[in-house]
Every structure is written in C-alpha cells, then in structure tokens.
C-alpha cells in the first residue's frame, strides 16, 4: 500500500478489458439484430444511451474521488477546494486517516445520489420510454425491461465507490479484471436469454445479474492486501470532506452532463425529430464512436491516477511525457479505427447478419470528424481536471444550449435530417470548446500542440528528450 506505480502490465490489462467490452458487444450483436425488431432496437439504443448518461455522471464523481484517493495514497496531507496545495507537506507513506475519511464520504455520497437517480429514472425515464414505445405492440415488456435496466444502472452507480478505491490505489490491473469478468458474465447471459426468446427483457436481466457480480467481486478486490485491516485500526480524520470535495465535484458533474448532452447524448434529443429506424442507425454509429474513443484514450486513462499523484509530488516531466504519448496514440488509433469502419463497416455488419446498417457514408464521415475534435478536447479536459480544476463548466452549458437550439433548426427547417443533428454538434463545439481547452493545456505544460506530438513520438520510438 505504498505510492502508486503503474506498469505496462496495467496498461495491457486495460486493452484486454476494452477488447472484452468490444468482443462482448460484437458477440451478442447477431442475437440482438435477429431477435429485436428495428423499432425495438432503436428503443434499446436509447436504453444504452440513458445508461451511458448515468455512467457519465458516475464517472464525473469517480474521477474526483479516485483523484483525491490517489492524492491520499501519495501522501497528501491537505485537500483544497480548487487545485492542489503545493505548499502542504507530502508524507513518505500513504495517509490512511485521510483515505478512511474519503471512503466514508464516498459511500454516503453514492448512496444518496443513487436514491435520487432511481427516482428520476423510474419516473421521468419511464414516461419518456412510454412515449417512444406508445405504438409498439410489446410496450409493456419494454417498460418492464426499462425498470429492470434502471435498477441495474442505479446499483452499478453505487458500486462505483469500489472502482474509485481501485483506481485511487493504482490497482489498474484489478480494476480492469473486474471489467472483464462482469462483461463476460453479461455477454454470456445476454446471448443465452436472447436465444431463449426473452428479447429486450433478457438483456435487462443480464445487466442486473452482471451488476450484482460486479459488486461482490469489486468489494473483495478494493479492500485486499490489508487495506481493510489497516482502516479498521485507523481513526477517521473527518466526516466533513464533502464540503471540500463538492465544489469541483458538482462543477465536473454538471460540465460532463452538459458535454454529454452536447455530443453523444444528442441521440435522445434527435429521437424527438427523427424516426426510430434512423435513430437505430445513429445509435449504432455512436456506439462505434464510443468504442473508438475509449480505446484511443485508454493509455491516458490507465495513467490518470498516476498523473493526479504527480501533481502532488510536483513531477511535471511525468505529466508532459504521459500526456504527449497519450495524444499521439489517440490520434493514431482513432483515425485508423474510423478509416476501417468507413471502408469495411457495412460489410462487417452484413457478415454478422445485421438488419441495421451504419449511417450513410457522408453523415458517418462527418460524425467521425466531429468526434475527433470532441475526443481531442476530452483528453485536454481530463488533464485539466486532474489538477482538481474545472474551468469549463460555463462554456459546456452554453454549448449544450446552442446545440439544443440549432439541432431542430438544421433537422426540420433546413431538412438535413440526421446530418443536421451531427452538424449542429460540430458547429457549436468548434466555436469555442474544441480549441479553447486544447490551447489551455498547451499553455499549462508550456508546449505547443505540434511540440506535444513530436515529443510524444520521440518517447514512443525510444528517443526521449527533455522539454
């Protein structure tokens, strides 16, 4: 239980976990396409994106809590509301009283938010799903499936406090092993229940069982290696850490929600103006973008808690090196992935027997370009927030409002359909968000964007140099 060390094995486990994520989704696609009609498939993608919304909220809090836990494991003796206290003493060993206080705060926080989330999903979410499925013959099954799916979302959200501990401790391998096991369970159950004729209800049940297994195993991994016994003999430092953590937690949560609704969450809004069959294609395309983004940014994600701890230990060279390498790998993997989908995506869907295709070539290409800028921005925002700062809340809210206004205009009045929905995101984001925070990072680490790429390449090919 010393200070965080991230190895190449941890990164490899991250790619295995994401490969399992992708493999699980690909493995169940033939069953989903076969047993879910196109309209129900459109509803399912709305389920998935609502679940992603809840996950996004959780990730906002997860990044804040895991970051603070990494500070405590790094020996931090002080937490402040904004930024890192560079004047405070840094202990040579982990600060267990602070760690225990953070875990106490996390459990209470996730518990209260889970209750509120459950009420919101069961009431407003059910009304929304009822509206969309009003003319479908299996509406009752869809609503029942939604309620079960909502319960699995809420329980998974509460379990995120265990992920915070794992990431904060630097247990990246164990964190990814947990993902692998839960995804394999989900995949096998979904496959079995779909082929047994349970349809969308079977997928919802698989989610519930997977969430339960995730909690049991996650609890064991989070407290292993003597942490539980160490905390038992440690006095809690304070029960009022939320007053310190909350300032940037709520900012990060609101900002991430705004960013989500501005981009990937636009699926909900677009569903009010476009037919469900089109939404199914859009949802499938967005799902592929999510996979490409996650894989492309995985290197940075694996080192995120190490970067957070590096702010405490003032190791700025580590921050520059990891960020530059992450940028280069992101650009390479994302561009290659998008090119492969554009060239072979529909052929791949045909091979697995899909009844749904990707979006047509033009809107799909525009979608990939829009999310190239968005993911590049996301990488910059991750580095900014790793220093316990959230300066992008106001601009995120304004961008969300701009997209909310522009999207129906382009879809309806300019008759651009799904292309209008995508262009609305790209136009608004390019006005400020896409370039502002990339520039902020460049100024913060004292390297231009081009210098970051050159430095990243030199580190990847083994010709490291200081900057």
N, C-alpha and C positions, 0 to 999 in steps of 0.2 A: 504494500500500500504506500509506495513511495511516489515521487512525482511522475507525471505522465511520460511514457515513452511509446511512440508509435513506430511500428516496424513495417517492413514491406509485406510481411505475412498478414498484417491487419488490413492493408490495402487490398491484397489478393482476396481475402475473405469478403471484402466489400463487393468486389466484382463477382465473386461466386454468388453472393446473396442477390445482387441485382440480376445476374444470369438466371437464378432460380425464379425471381419475380417475373422476368420476361418469359422464361420457359413455362411457368405455370399458366400465364395468360395465353400463350400460344397453344399449349396442350389442351386447354379447355375450349378454345375458340371453335373447333369443329362442332362440339356438342352445343355450344351457345347458338351458333348460326343455324344448326339443324333444328333445335327444339324451341327457339324463341322466334316468333314472327317479327317482321321488320318493325312494326309499331311497338311491340313489347321490348324489342331490342333498343329502340330509342328511349323508352322509359328506363331500361336498365342502365344505359349510359348516363341518364340523369341521376339515378341512384348513385352510380360510381362518382360522379362529379360532386354531388352533395356530400358524399363520404369524404372526398378529397378536400372539400371546404372545411369539414370538421377536423380532418387531419392537419390542414394548414393552420388552423387556429392552434391545434396542439403543438405543431412544430414551432410556432412563434414562442409559446411558453417553454417548450422543450429546449430550444436554443438558449433562451435566457437562463433557465435553471441549470442546464448542463454546463453552460459557460461559467456560472457562479460556483458550481461544484468543482469545476476544473481549477478555478482560482483558489478554492479552499484546499484542494489536494496539492496544489502548487505551493502552498504555504502562505497564502494571503492572510493578513490579519485585519484587513479593512475592506468593506464593501461600500461603495458610494452610489448615489442615485444615477449619476451620469459620468461615464468614462471610467478610468482606472486610477486609483490613488497611487501615484508614482512616488509619493513621499512616505508611504507606510512601510513598516518593516516587513520583510519576507522571511518566514520561518524556513529552516532547513528540512523540516518534516511536514507532513500533512496536518492541517488544522482541524482535528476531529470535533471539537466543540462547535466550530462553525459549520462543519459538514452535517452534524446532527441537527442543528438549527435549520439548515436548508432543507433537509429531508422532511422534517416536521412541517415546515411551511409548504412544501410541495404537496404533501398528502392532503392537507386541509384545502389547499387551493384547487387541486384537481378534483377533489370530492365535491366542492361547492359548484364549480363550473360544470361538472358532469350532470348534476341535477338540473341546472338551468338549461343545458344543451338538450337533455332528454325532453323537457317540457316543450322546448321550441320545435324540435324535430317531430314529436308526436302530434303537436297541434298544427302549427303553420306548415310544416313539411307534409303532413298527411293531407291537409286541404289542397296544397299545391299538386301533389301526386293524384289526388282525386279529380282535380280539374283536368289534368292532362290525360287521364285514363277514362274519362267520362263516357266515351263512345266505344270503349273496348269491351268485348264480351266477358273477359276474365278480370274485371275491375276489382272484385272482392279479393281474389287471390293476390293481385298486385298490391293492394293496400295492406293485406296481412304480411306480405313479403317486406313491404316498406317498414312496417312496425318492427319486425324482427331485425331487419337490416339496421334500423335506427338504434336498437338496443345494443347490437354488436359494435356500432360506431361509438356509442357512449362508453361502453365498457373498455374498448380499446383506448379511448381517450384517457380514461382514468389510469390505465396501465402505463401510460407514457412516463409517469414519475419513475418507473423502474428503468426505462430507457435513458432517462436523464442521469440516473446514477451510473449506469454502464458507460455512457459516453463521457460523463464527467470524470470517471475514474480512468478513462483511457482504455477501457475494455472493448475495443472496437471489434476484435475477433468474436468475442462472446455476443456482442450486440448483433453482429451480422449472422452468427449461428442461430440466434433466436429468430431472426427474419426468415432464414432458410427453413427451419423446422415448421414455423407457422404457415409459410406459403405452401410447403409440400402437403401439409395437412389440408389446407384449403383446397389445393388443386385436386387431390385425390377424392375428397368428399364431394366437391362440385361435380367432378366427372361422373362419380358413381350416382349421385342424386339426379343429375340431368338425364343420364341414360336410363334411370329408373322411372322417368316420366314426371318428376316433380317440378320441372320448369324453373321459373324465376324464384319460386318458393324454396327450391332445393339450394340455389345459390345463397339465399339469405340464411338458411340453416347452417350451411358450410361456414359462412362468416362468423356466426355465433360460436360454433364449436372451436374454430381456429382462435378466436379472441380469448376463450377460456384457457386453452392450452398455452397461449402466449403469456397469460398472467402467471400461471403456475410455474412455468419454466423460467420466466423473467425474474420472478421473486428469488428463486434459487441462485441464479447467476449474479444478480445485482449485489447480494449480500455475502457472496462467497469469499474465500481467502481471509477469513477472520474479521471482516468488516462488522458483521452483526455483533460479535462478542466485544469488539472494540468500542462500538457505540453504546453497548449496554453499560459499560463501566465509565462512560464519558458523561459529564454533566452538560446539559443543553446550555448554549451560550445565551440565546434569547429566543422568545416566541414571537417577536415583532419584526422579523426580517422583511415581511411583505411590504411594509411601509417604505423600505429602501428599494426593493426589487420592483415594486409595482410601477414606478414611474416609466421605466423603459419597457416593462413587460406589456403594459396596455398600449403604449405607443407602437411597439413592434407588432402586437396583435392586430390593432386597427390598420396599420400600414400593410401588413400581409393580407388581411381581408380585402382591403382596397385593391392591392396589386392582383390578388386572385380574381376578384370580380372584373377587374380591368382586362384580364387576359383569359386564362383557362376557364374561369367561372362564367365567362360570357355565354357559355352554352345554355345556361338557364334562361338568360335574357333573350337570346336568339330563338329559343324554343317558343316564345310568345308570338313570333312573326314568321316562322318557317315550319313546314310540315315535318312530322316526326321521322319520316323516311330520310329526309335531308339531315335532320339532327343526328340520326344514327350514323351517317357517313362522317359528319362533323365530329361526333363523339369518338368514333374510331380513329380519326386523324389526330385528334387532340390526345388520345391515349398513346399513340405512337410518339407524338412530340414529348409527352411526359417521360416516356421511356428513354428517348434520346437525350433529353435534358438531364435526367437523373444519372444516367451512365456517364455522360460527358463531364458532369460536375462532381462525380464520385470521389475523385482524387482529393479535391479540396474538402469535401465532407468528411473524409476519413481523418484528415488532419485538423479539423475545425477546433476541437478542444485543445489540441497542442498549440494552435495559433492563439487561442484565448489565454492559455497559460503563458505564452511568450510575451504577451503584453505585460503580465505581472512581473516576469523575470527580466523585462526590458531587452529581450533578444530580437531586435528589429531585423537583423540579417536573415533570421529564420523566416520571419513573416514575408519579407521580399522574395525569398527563394521559393517558398511553397506557393505563394500567390502567382508568381510568374510561371512556374511549372504547371499550375492548375489552369491558367489561362491558355497556354499553348495546347495542352491536352484536350481541353474543352473544345477549342476551335477545330482541332483535327478530327476528333471523334464525332462531333455534331455534324460537321459538313459532310464527312464520309457517310454517316448514317442517313442523312437527308437525301443525298445523291442515290444511295442504294434503294431507298423507298420509292423515290421518283421513277427510277428505272425498272425496278422489279417488284414493287409493292403489290400491284393488282394481280400480277402473275402468282405471287405467293399466296394471296387470298384465294385465288382460283384453285390452287393446289390443295389447300385445306378445306375446300368446299364451302367457302363463304357465300352467303346470299347477299352480303353487303360489301360494297367497294369503298375505297378511299374517295375523297373529293376529286373532281376533275383536275387535270394537271395544273392549270393556271391558278385556281384558288389554293391548291395544295402547295405549290411552289411559293406563293405569296405568304401562306401560313408559316412555312419553314423559315422564310426570311424574317418575318415579324418576330418569331420566337428565337431566332438567332440573336437579335438585338435584345430581346427580353431576357434571355438566359445570360448574356454577357453582362447585362445590368444586374441580374440576380447575384452573379459572382461578386461584383463590386459591393453590393449591399451586404452580402454575407461578411465581407472583410470589415466593412464599416461597423456593423453591429457587433462584431467580435470584440470591439473595444468598448462595448457597453454604451453605444451611442445610436440614436435613431433620429437623424435629422430629416428623414424623407417622409415623415407622416403627412404633412400638409400637401406636398406635391402628389402623393399617392391618392389622397382623397379627391383632389382636383382632377386628376387624370381619370379616376373612376367616374366622376360626374360627367366629364367630357365625352367619354365613351358611351355612357348611358344616354346622352342627348344625341350623339352623332350616329350611333348604330341604327336606330329605326329610320332615320333620315336616309341613310345610304341604302338600306334594305328596301324600304317602301317607296320613297319619293324618287329615288334615282334608279329603282328597280334593279339593284345589283345583287339581290339575293344573298347567298352565303358569302360571296366575295365582298359585299358591303360590310358584313359583320366583321370579317378579318381586317379589311382596310380601316375600319373605324378604330380598331385597336392600334394598328401600326401608325396611323396618322397622329393620334393623340399622344402616344408614347414617344414618338420621335420629336415632338415639340419640346420636351424637357427631360423626361425621365431617362430615356435611353442614353443620353450623352452626359447629363449632369453628374451622375454618381460615378461613372467611369472616370470622368475628369477629377472628381474629388479624391478618388483613390490614387490617381496618378500624382496629384499634389501631395497627398499624405505620405506616400512612400518615396517621393522625390524621384520618380521615373516616368517618362512619357509612355504612352501605350506601345509605341514601337520598341522602346527600350525594354519594356516588360517582356515582349515577345522574344526579342533577341536574347535576353537574359535567361528566359525560360528554356529556349532551345539549347543554349550553351550548357545549362545544367543537365538537360536530358541526355545530351550526347557526351557528357562527362568532361566538358571543358569549362568547369566552373570558374567564375571570376567574381571578385567583389564589385560592388557598385557604389 
